[in-house]
């Protein structure tokens, strides 16, 4: 697990960081135990499909993909056509990402690298990218993707979108996953609306370096919504399933698409037995 340096942090910030690390270690320990249970239950290690990324990621892979219904009993063929895209909204807190990797390919964003290694990590914020490089995460995961910003192009270890998407990390991760031709993409942690009825900052990593405080106001989500809608609209052959808590915001902008549906965290856990 990569660690964030406490250098230049105040005493209170360092204290919060240490508390956060202790909590994440407990989550990681629990997740590994769940993954072991999954392997023992299936008596074999499930096949994980990891599509190769073509040099020109702007070119959509065109192929026939199966329709995956949200019901128990998915076939192995269907499992191999599944992608997971993880935003960092608090709604995904009860889903341990380690349980997803045996099932499909995981795309995730920003600070999740501190406790979990996704198949693809997307980070477009300059400060977060600098943290990634400073902590040497590129040596552990070669699939770090970002936009070709002037202050980052010197880091040859990163992969750069060409042309630049200019989007937020979450929708960019969703777009990248969509280039790989999955039958179904499950979207977790895309909460859009802030906590406390849209008033407070909604992010698992609130109060940690490079993130706002948990007491700060909510971030405007209009651009995220527009970018997500763009991806879903332009990939009608892919089924998108947003996984949320019962009380999560359900935007009409997304519900209008025929290839989009919403399920609860409980339904998602039942579907994959996690």
N, C-alpha and C positions, 0 to 999 in steps of 0.2 A: 504494500500500500504506500503510495507516494505521500509524503508529508509536506505540509506547508511550513515554511520557516517562520519562526516567531520573531525574527529580526524586524525591527521597526514597528512592532506592535506595542500598544500601551499595555499596562499591567492588566486592566480589565479585559481588553481584547484577547490577550494571551490566555487569561483564565477561561473565557468563553470558548476559545479554540480547543483547549485541553478537555473541557467538558464535552464538547462536540465530538472530539476524537474518541473519547471513552464510549459515548453512545453508539457511534458508527462501528466500533470494534465489536460491540455486542450484537449489532445487526448483522455484521459480516459473519460472526461465529454461528449465529442462528441460520443464516442463509446457506452456509456450507453444510450444516447438518441436514437441512432440508434437501439439498442437492444429493447428498449421500443416500438419503431415504428414497429419493426418486429413482436413483440408479439401482438400488436394491430391490425396489418394487417391480421394476421392469426387467430385472436380471440381466441387463445389458446396457451399454452406453448408447443412448439414442443418436442417430445420425444427425449432425448439424450441417446444414447447407450454408456455405459462405460464398456467395457469388463473386466472381472476379470483377473488379472495377475496370472498365475500359479506360483508355487514356483520355478520351473525350467524354466526360461524364454528362455533357449536355445532350448526348444522343441516347434516347430512350431505347432500352432493349425490348424488341418486339417479339413476343412469343405467346402461345396459348397457355393460359393458366387456369387451374380449376377454381370453381366457386366454393368458398369455405363457409358453411353455415355455422352460426354460433350455437352449437349443440354439443353434448358430450359424445365421445366416440369418434374423434377425427382419425382418419387413416394416416399411416406413415407418410404416404405420398403428399397428403395435404399438409402435414406437419412440416415437411421439407419446403413448403411454399409459403412459409409464414415469416414475417418480419415484425419486430417490435421497435417502436420509436418512443423513447422516454424523455419527456420534458421533466422539469423539476418542480412542478406544482405539488402541494402537500397531499393531494388526493392519492398519489401513488405510494405514500409512505408505508402502507401495510403490505405492499408487494415487494419481496426481496428479488432484486434483479438476477441473482445467481440462479434462481429457479427457472429463469427464462432461457438461458443459454443452451441447455440441452434440447430445447424445443425449436428454437429458430434463431435468426440472426438479430443481434441487438444493436441499435443505433441510439446513442445517448449524447448528452450535452454537458459541456462546461465542468463544474466541480464534482460531478459524479465520479471522475477518475480518482478522486482521493480515497475512495473505498471500493471501487468496482471497475473492472476492465471490460468495457463494451467492445464489440467487434469493430465498430466505427465510432469515433468521438468527434463531435462537431462543436467548434467554439469560434465565434466570430468577434467576440469582445477582445480588444487588444490587451487589456490588463490580464484577462484570463489566459490568453495565449502566451503572454510573457511568463505567467506563473507556470504553465505547462512546460515551457522550455527550461525555465530555471530549475524546476524540480526533476528534469530529465525524463519526463514521461514518454517522450518520443523514442527513447531507447527501449521502452517496454512495449509500446504500441505504435506500429508504423502507419496506422490508419487514422491519423489526426487530420481533419479537414477544416480549412478556414478560407476566408476571402483574401485575395492578394493585396493587402494594405501595405503601404510604403514601409511602415515600421516593422513589418513581419517577413517581407520577401527575402531577407538575408538568411532566414532560418530554412535551409534547404531540406531539413528533415520533415517539414510540414508538407501536406498536400494542399494545393490551392485550386479553388474553383476557377474555371476559365470558360466563359467570362464570370466575373464576380456576381453572385446572386444579390448581394446587398440586403439580405433579409436577416431576421433574427435567427438565433441558433436552432430553436425548436422547429419552425417551419422549414429551415434549410435542411435539417436532419430528415424530416419527412419527405422532402423533395429528393434527397439523395437515395433514400430507401426505395422510393418509387422508381428510380432509374434501373433498379435491379430486378424488376419484373416479378414481384411476389404476387401470389393469388390474393392474399389478405395481409393487411398491415394493421396491427393493433397499436393504438395511440394511448399512452399513459402519461399522466402528469401534465396534460394540456388543460389547465384550469381556466385560463383567460381572466376570469373575474377575481378580484382580490378577496381576502378574508374579511369577516365581519361585514357581510353584505356589500362587498366591493370597496371597503374603505382601507384595508390594511394590506401591506406587502405579502404576497403569497409565493413563498419559495422555501423548499426544504433547507436550503443553505443560507437562509437569512441569519444575520449576526456573525457571519464568517467572512474572511478576507475576500474582497472584490464583490461583495453583495451588500445590499441595503439592510438596514436594521429591521427587525420584525415589527417595530413600532412605527415604521415609516408608512407613508401613504401607498396605495396600490399603484402599480405601473399601468399605464395606458395600454390596452390590449387590442386596439383597433387594427394596427398593422399586422399583428400576429394572426388575427382572424382573417384579414384579407389575404394574407399569404397562404394560410392553411386552405382557404376556399379555392385559391388558385391551383394548388396541387391536386386537390380532389377533383376539381372540374376538368383538369387536363389529363387525368389518368382514369378514364371511365371504366377501363378493364380491370382495375384493382378495387377490391372491397376494403373500405376503411372502417375500422371499429374503434370508437372512442370509449375508453374504460374510465368510469367515474364513480364517485360516491353518490348516494341517494340524493343528497342536497346540492350537488354541483350544478353550476350554470349550464343550461342547454340552449345554445344559440340557434335561432331560426336560420341564420346564414348557412349553417352546416346541415341542418335537418332537411333542407330542400333537395339535397343530392340523393339520387337513387342508389348510388354506390357507397352510401354512408349510413351507419347505424350506431346506436349507443347501447352499451350494456353496463351493468353495475360491477363494482369490484367483486362482489360475492358471486355473480354469474361467471365472471372471468376465472376466479379461483376454482369454481366447480368445473368449468369447461376443461381446464388443463390439470385438474387435481393437484393444485399447489396450495 
